[in-house]
């Protein structure tokens, strides 16, 4: 999460996290699967995570 915050402050956004198209169209070995999630999908997951130390128990 710290890396994500660093990137945000450096001006990177969801568009910068999109994988190249071939990840979604060309199956990769050894499982012959393609990527399932695009950057906006992943960002919605990250947005639900705690981003400050005080939000994480035990710190």
CHARMM internal coordinates of N, CA and C (Angstrom, degrees):
IC EDIT
DIST 1 N 1 CA 1.4486
DIST 1 CA 1 C 1.5233
ANGL 1 N 1 CA 1 C 111.99
DIST 1 C 2 N 1.3166
ANGL 1 CA 1 C 2 N 116.98
DIHE 1 N 1 CA 1 C 2 N -30.07
DIST 2 N 2 CA 1.4630
ANGL 1 C 2 N 2 CA 118.85
DIHE 1 CA 1 C 2 N 2 CA 177.19
DIST 2 CA 2 C 1.5211
ANGL 2 N 2 CA 2 C 111.10
DIHE 1 C 2 N 2 CA 2 C -65.54
DIST 2 C 3 N 1.3219
ANGL 2 CA 2 C 3 N 116.52
DIHE 2 N 2 CA 2 C 3 N -38.78
DIST 3 N 3 CA 1.4643
ANGL 2 C 3 N 3 CA 119.85
DIHE 2 CA 2 C 3 N 3 CA 178.24
DIST 3 CA 3 C 1.5230
ANGL 3 N 3 CA 3 C 110.43
DIHE 2 C 3 N 3 CA 3 C -63.75
DIST 3 C 4 N 1.3164
ANGL 3 CA 3 C 4 N 116.68
DIHE 3 N 3 CA 3 C 4 N -39.80
DIST 4 N 4 CA 1.4691
ANGL 3 C 4 N 4 CA 120.54
DIHE 3 CA 3 C 4 N 4 CA 178.65
DIST 4 CA 4 C 1.5288
ANGL 4 N 4 CA 4 C 110.72
DIHE 3 C 4 N 4 CA 4 C -62.46
DIST 4 C 5 N 1.3306
ANGL 4 CA 4 C 5 N 116.73
DIHE 4 N 4 CA 4 C 5 N -43.08
DIST 5 N 5 CA 1.4599
ANGL 4 C 5 N 5 CA 120.41
DIHE 4 CA 4 C 5 N 5 CA 179.04
DIST 5 CA 5 C 1.5265
ANGL 5 N 5 CA 5 C 110.74
DIHE 4 C 5 N 5 CA 5 C -66.12
DIST 5 C 6 N 1.3156
ANGL 5 CA 5 C 6 N 117.61
DIHE 5 N 5 CA 5 C 6 N -40.73
DIST 6 N 6 CA 1.4639
ANGL 5 C 6 N 6 CA 121.15
DIHE 5 CA 5 C 6 N 6 CA 176.64
DIST 6 CA 6 C 1.5214
ANGL 6 N 6 CA 6 C 110.08
DIHE 5 C 6 N 6 CA 6 C -58.11
DIST 6 C 7 N 1.3355
ANGL 6 CA 6 C 7 N 116.45
DIHE 6 N 6 CA 6 C 7 N -47.58
DIST 7 N 7 CA 1.4659
ANGL 6 C 7 N 7 CA 120.79
DIHE 6 CA 6 C 7 N 7 CA -179.59
DIST 7 CA 7 C 1.5237
ANGL 7 N 7 CA 7 C 111.49
DIHE 6 C 7 N 7 CA 7 C -62.89
DIST 7 C 8 N 1.3350
ANGL 7 CA 7 C 8 N 117.27
DIHE 7 N 7 CA 7 C 8 N -39.23
DIST 8 N 8 CA 1.4653
ANGL 7 C 8 N 8 CA 120.86
DIHE 7 CA 7 C 8 N 8 CA 178.84
DIST 8 CA 8 C 1.5247
ANGL 8 N 8 CA 8 C 110.09
DIHE 7 C 8 N 8 CA 8 C -61.58
DIST 8 C 9 N 1.3362
ANGL 8 CA 8 C 9 N 116.59
DIHE 8 N 8 CA 8 C 9 N -45.56
DIST 9 N 9 CA 1.4626
ANGL 8 C 9 N 9 CA 120.43
DIHE 8 CA 8 C 9 N 9 CA -179.65
DIST 9 CA 9 C 1.5286
ANGL 9 N 9 CA 9 C 111.67
DIHE 8 C 9 N 9 CA 9 C -67.40
DIST 9 C 10 N 1.3258
ANGL 9 CA 9 C 10 N 116.77
DIHE 9 N 9 CA 9 C 10 N -24.99
DIST 10 N 10 CA 1.4664
ANGL 9 C 10 N 10 CA 121.07
DIHE 9 CA 9 C 10 N 10 CA 177.97
DIST 10 CA 10 C 1.5270
ANGL 10 N 10 CA 10 C 111.97
DIHE 9 C 10 N 10 CA 10 C -82.32
DIST 10 C 11 N 1.3377
ANGL 10 CA 10 C 11 N 116.70
DIHE 10 N 10 CA 10 C 11 N -3.29
DIST 11 N 11 CA 1.4539
ANGL 10 C 11 N 11 CA 119.85
DIHE 10 CA 10 C 11 N 11 CA 175.98
DIST 11 CA 11 C 1.5147
ANGL 11 N 11 CA 11 C 115.64
DIHE 10 C 11 N 11 CA 11 C 100.53
DIST 11 C 12 N 1.3323
ANGL 11 CA 11 C 12 N 117.37
DIHE 11 N 11 CA 11 C 12 N 3.53
DIST 12 N 12 CA 1.4616
ANGL 11 C 12 N 12 CA 119.78
DIHE 11 CA 11 C 12 N 12 CA 177.62
DIST 12 CA 12 C 1.5199
ANGL 12 N 12 CA 12 C 109.61
DIHE 11 C 12 N 12 CA 12 C -78.46
DIST 12 C 13 N 1.3352
ANGL 12 CA 12 C 13 N 116.07
DIHE 12 N 12 CA 12 C 13 N 148.21
DIST 13 N 13 CA 1.4618
ANGL 12 C 13 N 13 CA 119.69
DIHE 12 CA 12 C 13 N 13 CA 177.83
DIST 13 CA 13 C 1.5237
ANGL 13 N 13 CA 13 C 109.98
DIHE 12 C 13 N 13 CA 13 C -137.35
DIST 13 C 14 N 1.3174
ANGL 13 CA 13 C 14 N 115.99
DIHE 13 N 13 CA 13 C 14 N -169.04
DIST 14 N 14 CA 1.4623
ANGL 13 C 14 N 14 CA 121.84
DIHE 13 CA 13 C 14 N 14 CA -174.38
DIST 14 CA 14 C 1.5294
ANGL 14 N 14 CA 14 C 112.26
DIHE 13 C 14 N 14 CA 14 C -58.05
DIST 14 C 15 N 1.3004
ANGL 14 CA 14 C 15 N 118.63
DIHE 14 N 14 CA 14 C 15 N -34.37
DIST 15 N 15 CA 1.4686
ANGL 14 C 15 N 15 CA 121.41
DIHE 14 CA 14 C 15 N 15 CA -179.61
DIST 15 CA 15 C 1.5303
ANGL 15 N 15 CA 15 C 111.69
DIHE 14 C 15 N 15 CA 15 C -63.84
DIST 15 C 16 N 1.3197
ANGL 15 CA 15 C 16 N 116.72
DIHE 15 N 15 CA 15 C 16 N -30.35
DIST 16 N 16 CA 1.4634
ANGL 15 C 16 N 16 CA 120.75
DIHE 15 CA 15 C 16 N 16 CA 179.98
DIST 16 CA 16 C 1.5261
ANGL 16 N 16 CA 16 C 112.54
DIHE 15 C 16 N 16 CA 16 C -74.64
DIST 16 C 17 N 1.3185
ANGL 16 CA 16 C 17 N 117.54
DIHE 16 N 16 CA 16 C 17 N -14.64
DIST 17 N 17 CA 1.4620
ANGL 16 C 17 N 17 CA 121.70
DIHE 16 CA 16 C 17 N 17 CA -177.86
DIST 17 CA 17 C 1.5189
ANGL 17 N 17 CA 17 C 113.71
DIHE 16 C 17 N 17 CA 17 C -95.48
DIST 17 C 18 N 1.3103
ANGL 17 CA 17 C 18 N 117.73
DIHE 17 N 17 CA 17 C 18 N -1.03
DIST 18 N 18 CA 1.4683
ANGL 17 C 18 N 18 CA 120.42
DIHE 17 CA 17 C 18 N 18 CA -179.18
DIST 18 CA 18 C 1.5298
ANGL 18 N 18 CA 18 C 109.95
DIHE 17 C 18 N 18 CA 18 C -71.87
DIST 18 C 19 N 1.3208
ANGL 18 CA 18 C 19 N 115.90
DIHE 18 N 18 CA 18 C 19 N 134.12
DIST 19 N 19 CA 1.4645
ANGL 18 C 19 N 19 CA 121.26
DIHE 18 CA 18 C 19 N 19 CA 177.00
DIST 19 CA 19 C 1.5250
ANGL 19 N 19 CA 19 C 109.96
DIHE 18 C 19 N 19 CA 19 C -73.97
DIST 19 C 20 N 1.3256
ANGL 19 CA 19 C 20 N 117.29
DIHE 19 N 19 CA 19 C 20 N 156.57
DIST 20 N 20 CA 1.4706
ANGL 19 C 20 N 20 CA 119.50
DIHE 19 CA 19 C 20 N 20 CA 173.77
DIST 20 CA 20 C 1.5273
ANGL 20 N 20 CA 20 C 110.43
DIHE 19 C 20 N 20 CA 20 C -59.14
DIST 20 C 21 N 1.3167
ANGL 20 CA 20 C 21 N 116.64
DIHE 20 N 20 CA 20 C 21 N 150.85
DIST 21 N 21 CA 1.4700
ANGL 20 C 21 N 21 CA 122.55
DIHE 20 CA 20 C 21 N 21 CA -174.48
DIST 21 CA 21 C 1.5279
ANGL 21 N 21 CA 21 C 113.15
DIHE 20 C 21 N 21 CA 21 C -54.97
DIST 21 C 22 N 1.3388
ANGL 21 CA 21 C 22 N 117.41
DIHE 21 N 21 CA 21 C 22 N -35.05
DIST 22 N 22 CA 1.4690
ANGL 21 C 22 N 22 CA 118.11
DIHE 21 CA 21 C 22 N 22 CA -175.88
DIST 22 CA 22 C 1.5263
ANGL 22 N 22 CA 22 C 112.97
DIHE 21 C 22 N 22 CA 22 C -63.41
DIST 22 C 23 N 1.3229
ANGL 22 CA 22 C 23 N 118.63
DIHE 22 N 22 CA 22 C 23 N -22.25
DIST 23 N 23 CA 1.4656
ANGL 22 C 23 N 23 CA 120.27
DIHE 22 CA 22 C 23 N 23 CA 176.03
DIST 23 CA 23 C 1.5282
ANGL 23 N 23 CA 23 C 111.30
DIHE 22 C 23 N 23 CA 23 C -64.08
DIST 23 C 24 N 1.3217
ANGL 23 CA 23 C 24 N 116.32
DIHE 23 N 23 CA 23 C 24 N -27.10
DIST 24 N 24 CA 1.4660
ANGL 23 C 24 N 24 CA 121.37
DIHE 23 CA 23 C 24 N 24 CA -178.46
DIST 24 CA 24 C 1.5248
ANGL 24 N 24 CA 24 C 112.89
DIHE 23 C 24 N 24 CA 24 C -94.42
DIST 24 C 25 N 1.3258
ANGL 24 CA 24 C 25 N 117.48
DIHE 24 N 24 CA 24 C 25 N -14.82
DIST 25 N 25 CA 1.4651
ANGL 24 C 25 N 25 CA 119.74
DIHE 24 CA 24 C 25 N 25 CA -174.55
DIST 25 CA 25 C 1.5271
ANGL 25 N 25 CA 25 C 114.06
DIHE 24 C 25 N 25 CA 25 C -116.32
DIST 25 C 26 N 1.3251
ANGL 25 CA 25 C 26 N 118.08
DIHE 25 N 25 CA 25 C 26 N -24.11
DIST 26 N 26 CA 1.4651
ANGL 25 C 26 N 26 CA 120.77
DIHE 25 CA 25 C 26 N 26 CA -177.81
DIST 26 CA 26 C 1.5243
ANGL 26 N 26 CA 26 C 110.07
DIHE 25 C 26 N 26 CA 26 C -109.52
DIST 26 C 27 N 1.3243
ANGL 26 CA 26 C 27 N 117.85
DIHE 26 N 26 CA 26 C 27 N 117.55
DIST 27 N 27 CA 1.4749
ANGL 26 C 27 N 27 CA 120.39
DIHE 26 CA 26 C 27 N 27 CA 178.63
DIST 27 CA 27 C 1.5318
ANGL 27 N 27 CA 27 C 110.91
DIHE 26 C 27 N 27 CA 27 C -60.19
DIST 27 C 28 N 1.3227
ANGL 27 CA 27 C 28 N 115.45
DIHE 27 N 27 CA 27 C 28 N 139.27
DIST 28 N 28 CA 1.4595
ANGL 27 C 28 N 28 CA 121.24
DIHE 27 CA 27 C 28 N 28 CA -178.97
DIST 28 CA 28 C 1.5225
ANGL 28 N 28 CA 28 C 110.28
DIHE 27 C 28 N 28 CA 28 C -105.89
DIST 28 C 29 N 1.3068
ANGL 28 CA 28 C 29 N 115.57
DIHE 28 N 28 CA 28 C 29 N 139.75
DIST 29 N 29 CA 1.4685
ANGL 28 C 29 N 29 CA 121.49
DIHE 28 CA 28 C 29 N 29 CA 179.37
DIST 29 CA 29 C 1.5190
ANGL 29 N 29 CA 29 C 109.28
DIHE 28 C 29 N 29 CA 29 C -77.67
DIST 29 C 30 N 1.3062
ANGL 29 CA 29 C 30 N 121.18
DIHE 29 N 29 CA 29 C 30 N 153.18
DIST 30 N 30 CA 1.4646
ANGL 29 C 30 N 30 CA 126.70
DIHE 29 CA 29 C 30 N 30 CA 8.82
DIST 30 CA 30 C 1.5297
ANGL 30 N 30 CA 30 C 113.58
DIHE 29 C 30 N 30 CA 30 C -92.43
DIST 30 C 31 N 1.3246
ANGL 30 CA 30 C 31 N 118.63
DIHE 30 N 30 CA 30 C 31 N -6.95
DIST 31 N 31 CA 1.4701
ANGL 30 C 31 N 31 CA 121.04
DIHE 30 CA 30 C 31 N 31 CA -175.33
DIST 31 CA 31 C 1.5241
ANGL 31 N 31 CA 31 C 113.60
DIHE 30 C 31 N 31 CA 31 C -91.43
DIST 31 C 32 N 1.3318
ANGL 31 CA 31 C 32 N 116.74
DIHE 31 N 31 CA 31 C 32 N -9.15
DIST 32 N 32 CA 1.4696
ANGL 31 C 32 N 32 CA 121.48
DIHE 31 CA 31 C 32 N 32 CA -177.83
DIST 32 CA 32 C 1.5271
ANGL 32 N 32 CA 32 C 112.11
DIHE 31 C 32 N 32 CA 32 C 55.43
DIST 32 C 33 N 1.3117
ANGL 32 CA 32 C 33 N 115.18
DIHE 32 N 32 CA 32 C 33 N 46.91
DIST 33 N 33 CA 1.4682
ANGL 32 C 33 N 33 CA 121.31
DIHE 32 CA 32 C 33 N 33 CA 178.57
DIST 33 CA 33 C 1.5176
ANGL 33 N 33 CA 33 C 110.02
DIHE 32 C 33 N 33 CA 33 C -117.30
DIST 33 C 34 N 1.3157
ANGL 33 CA 33 C 34 N 114.53
DIHE 33 N 33 CA 33 C 34 N 158.02
DIST 34 N 34 CA 1.4605
ANGL 33 C 34 N 34 CA 120.63
DIHE 33 CA 33 C 34 N 34 CA 175.70
DIST 34 CA 34 C 1.5201
ANGL 34 N 34 CA 34 C 108.94
DIHE 33 C 34 N 34 CA 34 C -108.84
DIST 34 C 35 N 1.3288
ANGL 34 CA 34 C 35 N 115.96
DIHE 34 N 34 CA 34 C 35 N 164.83
DIST 35 N 35 CA 1.4582
ANGL 34 C 35 N 35 CA 120.42
DIHE 34 CA 34 C 35 N 35 CA 176.39
DIST 35 CA 35 C 1.5192
ANGL 35 N 35 CA 35 C 109.03
DIHE 34 C 35 N 35 CA 35 C -64.32
DIST 35 C 36 N 1.3295
ANGL 35 CA 35 C 36 N 116.65
DIHE 35 N 35 CA 35 C 36 N 142.96
DIST 36 N 36 CA 1.4638
ANGL 35 C 36 N 36 CA 121.11
DIHE 35 CA 35 C 36 N 36 CA -177.77
DIST 36 CA 36 C 1.5202
ANGL 36 N 36 CA 36 C 112.89
DIHE 35 C 36 N 36 CA 36 C -105.77
DIST 36 C 37 N 1.3097
ANGL 36 CA 36 C 37 N 117.22
DIHE 36 N 36 CA 36 C 37 N -25.59
DIST 37 N 37 CA 1.4574
ANGL 36 C 37 N 37 CA 120.08
DIHE 36 CA 36 C 37 N 37 CA -172.16
DIST 37 CA 37 C 1.5226
ANGL 37 N 37 CA 37 C 111.03
DIHE 36 C 37 N 37 CA 37 C -112.34
DIST 37 C 38 N 1.3111
ANGL 37 CA 37 C 38 N 114.98
DIHE 37 N 37 CA 37 C 38 N 134.20
DIST 38 N 38 CA 1.4591
ANGL 37 C 38 N 38 CA 121.08
DIHE 37 CA 37 C 38 N 38 CA 173.74
DIST 38 CA 38 C 1.5259
ANGL 38 N 38 CA 38 C 108.10
DIHE 37 C 38 N 38 CA 38 C -94.41
DIST 38 C 39 N 1.3155
ANGL 38 CA 38 C 39 N 116.54
DIHE 38 N 38 CA 38 C 39 N 165.05
DIST 39 N 39 CA 1.4627
ANGL 38 C 39 N 39 CA 122.38
DIHE 38 CA 38 C 39 N 39 CA -175.11
DIST 39 CA 39 C 1.5297
ANGL 39 N 39 CA 39 C 113.64
DIHE 38 C 39 N 39 CA 39 C -50.96
DIST 39 C 40 N 1.3402
ANGL 39 CA 39 C 40 N 120.55
DIHE 39 N 39 CA 39 C 40 N -45.41
DIST 40 N 40 CA 1.4717
ANGL 39 C 40 N 40 CA 118.70
DIHE 39 CA 39 C 40 N 40 CA -179.79
DIST 40 CA 40 C 1.5321
ANGL 40 N 40 CA 40 C 112.62
DIHE 39 C 40 N 40 CA 40 C -61.22
DIST 40 C 41 N 1.3341
ANGL 40 CA 40 C 41 N 117.36
DIHE 40 N 40 CA 40 C 41 N -33.71
DIST 41 N 41 CA 1.4641
ANGL 40 C 41 N 41 CA 120.28
DIHE 40 CA 40 C 41 N 41 CA 178.39
DIST 41 CA 41 C 1.5226
ANGL 41 N 41 CA 41 C 110.77
DIHE 40 C 41 N 41 CA 41 C -64.79
DIST 41 C 42 N 1.3174
ANGL 41 CA 41 C 42 N 115.99
DIHE 41 N 41 CA 41 C 42 N -43.95
DIST 42 N 42 CA 1.4580
ANGL 41 C 42 N 42 CA 120.76
DIHE 41 CA 41 C 42 N 42 CA -178.50
DIST 42 CA 42 C 1.5257
ANGL 42 N 42 CA 42 C 110.51
DIHE 41 C 42 N 42 CA 42 C -68.63
DIST 42 C 43 N 1.3098
ANGL 42 CA 42 C 43 N 117.36
DIHE 42 N 42 CA 42 C 43 N -39.06
DIST 43 N 43 CA 1.4639
ANGL 42 C 43 N 43 CA 120.20
DIHE 42 CA 42 C 43 N 43 CA -179.89
DIST 43 CA 43 C 1.5186
ANGL 43 N 43 CA 43 C 111.69
DIHE 42 C 43 N 43 CA 43 C -63.31
DIST 43 C 44 N 1.3170
ANGL 43 CA 43 C 44 N 117.85
DIHE 43 N 43 CA 43 C 44 N -35.69
DIST 44 N 44 CA 1.4666
ANGL 43 C 44 N 44 CA 119.12
DIHE 43 CA 43 C 44 N 44 CA 178.93
DIST 44 CA 44 C 1.5243
ANGL 44 N 44 CA 44 C 110.35
DIHE 43 C 44 N 44 CA 44 C -65.65
DIST 44 C 45 N 1.3299
ANGL 44 CA 44 C 45 N 117.74
DIHE 44 N 44 CA 44 C 45 N -31.03
DIST 45 N 45 CA 1.4666
ANGL 44 C 45 N 45 CA 121.00
DIHE 44 CA 44 C 45 N 45 CA 175.90
DIST 45 CA 45 C 1.5277
ANGL 45 N 45 CA 45 C 109.48
DIHE 44 C 45 N 45 CA 45 C -70.10
DIST 45 C 46 N 1.3320
ANGL 45 CA 45 C 46 N 117.01
DIHE 45 N 45 CA 45 C 46 N -47.98
DIST 46 N 46 CA 1.4592
ANGL 45 C 46 N 46 CA 120.57
DIHE 45 CA 45 C 46 N 46 CA 179.34
DIST 46 CA 46 C 1.5247
ANGL 46 N 46 CA 46 C 112.09
DIHE 45 C 46 N 46 CA 46 C -60.51
DIST 46 C 47 N 1.3144
ANGL 46 CA 46 C 47 N 117.10
DIHE 46 N 46 CA 46 C 47 N -36.19
DIST 47 N 47 CA 1.4627
ANGL 46 C 47 N 47 CA 120.34
DIHE 46 CA 46 C 47 N 47 CA -179.22
DIST 47 CA 47 C 1.5238
ANGL 47 N 47 CA 47 C 111.96
DIHE 46 C 47 N 47 CA 47 C -61.86
DIST 47 C 48 N 1.3218
ANGL 47 CA 47 C 48 N 117.49
DIHE 47 N 47 CA 47 C 48 N -24.24
DIST 48 N 48 CA 1.4570
ANGL 47 C 48 N 48 CA 120.99
DIHE 47 CA 47 C 48 N 48 CA 179.29
DIST 48 CA 48 C 1.5139
ANGL 48 N 48 CA 48 C 114.29
DIHE 47 C 48 N 48 CA 48 C -85.39
DIST 48 C 49 N 1.3226
ANGL 48 CA 48 C 49 N 117.89
DIHE 48 N 48 CA 48 C 49 N -7.11
DIST 49 N 49 CA 1.4587
ANGL 48 C 49 N 49 CA 121.57
DIHE 48 CA 48 C 49 N 49 CA -179.08
DIST 49 CA 49 C 1.5198
ANGL 49 N 49 CA 49 C 111.08
DIHE 48 C 49 N 49 CA 49 C -87.63
DIST 49 C 50 N 1.3227
ANGL 49 CA 49 C 50 N 115.46
DIHE 49 N 49 CA 49 C 50 N 154.03
DIST 50 N 50 CA 1.4613
ANGL 49 C 50 N 50 CA 120.46
DIHE 49 CA 49 C 50 N 50 CA 175.77
DIST 50 CA 50 C 1.5180
ANGL 50 N 50 CA 50 C 108.86
DIHE 49 C 50 N 50 CA 50 C -66.12
DIST 50 C 51 N 1.3129
ANGL 50 CA 50 C 51 N 116.79
DIHE 50 N 50 CA 50 C 51 N 136.73
DIST 51 N 51 CA 1.4615
ANGL 50 C 51 N 51 CA 120.41
DIHE 50 CA 50 C 51 N 51 CA -178.59
DIST 51 CA 51 C 1.5208
ANGL 51 N 51 CA 51 C 113.24
DIHE 50 C 51 N 51 CA 51 C -118.16
DIST 51 C 52 N 1.3274
ANGL 51 CA 51 C 52 N 117.82
DIHE 51 N 51 CA 51 C 52 N -6.81
DIST 52 N 52 CA 1.4593
ANGL 51 C 52 N 52 CA 120.75
DIHE 51 CA 51 C 52 N 52 CA 179.58
DIST 52 CA 52 C 1.5271
ANGL 52 N 52 CA 52 C 108.87
DIHE 51 C 52 N 52 CA 52 C -117.21
DIST 52 C 53 N 1.3352
ANGL 52 CA 52 C 53 N 118.10
DIHE 52 N 52 CA 52 C 53 N 143.27
DIST 53 N 53 CA 1.4667
ANGL 52 C 53 N 53 CA 120.25
DIHE 52 CA 52 C 53 N 53 CA -179.55
DIST 53 CA 53 C 1.5241
ANGL 53 N 53 CA 53 C 113.07
DIHE 52 C 53 N 53 CA 53 C -54.10
DIST 53 C 54 N 1.3262
ANGL 53 CA 53 C 54 N 117.59
DIHE 53 N 53 CA 53 C 54 N -35.78
DIST 54 N 54 CA 1.4679
ANGL 53 C 54 N 54 CA 119.56
DIHE 53 CA 53 C 54 N 54 CA -178.14
DIST 54 CA 54 C 1.5291
ANGL 54 N 54 CA 54 C 112.47
DIHE 53 C 54 N 54 CA 54 C -70.11
DIST 54 C 55 N 1.3360
ANGL 54 CA 54 C 55 N 117.50
DIHE 54 N 54 CA 54 C 55 N -14.88
DIST 55 N 55 CA 1.4647
ANGL 54 C 55 N 55 CA 121.10
DIHE 54 CA 54 C 55 N 55 CA 177.50
DIST 55 CA 55 C 1.5240
ANGL 55 N 55 CA 55 C 112.41
DIHE 54 C 55 N 55 CA 55 C -85.74
DIST 55 C 56 N 1.3379
ANGL 55 CA 55 C 56 N 116.48
DIHE 55 N 55 CA 55 C 56 N -10.26
DIST 56 N 56 CA 1.4611
ANGL 55 C 56 N 56 CA 120.99
DIHE 55 CA 55 C 56 N 56 CA -177.65
DIST 56 CA 56 C 1.5216
ANGL 56 N 56 CA 56 C 108.33
DIHE 55 C 56 N 56 CA 56 C -102.76
DIST 56 C 57 N 1.3192
ANGL 56 CA 56 C 57 N 117.09
DIHE 56 N 56 CA 56 C 57 N 124.70
DIST 57 N 57 CA 1.4595
ANGL 56 C 57 N 57 CA 120.97
DIHE 56 CA 56 C 57 N 57 CA -178.51
DIST 57 CA 57 C 1.5173
ANGL 57 N 57 CA 57 C 112.87
DIHE 56 C 57 N 57 CA 57 C -58.90
DIST 57 C 58 N 1.3260
ANGL 57 CA 57 C 58 N 116.32
DIHE 57 N 57 CA 57 C 58 N 143.43
DIST 58 N 58 CA 1.4551
ANGL 57 C 58 N 58 CA 121.38
DIHE 57 CA 57 C 58 N 58 CA 175.75
DIST 58 CA 58 C 1.5143
ANGL 58 N 58 CA 58 C 115.20
DIHE 57 C 58 N 58 CA 58 C 89.17
DIST 58 C 59 N 1.3173
ANGL 58 CA 58 C 59 N 118.62
DIHE 58 N 58 CA 58 C 59 N -0.28
DIST 59 N 59 CA 1.4623
ANGL 58 C 59 N 59 CA 119.98
DIHE 58 CA 58 C 59 N 59 CA 179.86
DIST 59 CA 59 C 1.4997
ANGL 59 N 59 CA 59 C 110.82
DIHE 58 C 59 N 59 CA 59 C -113.56
END
COOR INIT
IC SEED 1 N 1 CA 1 C
IC BUILD
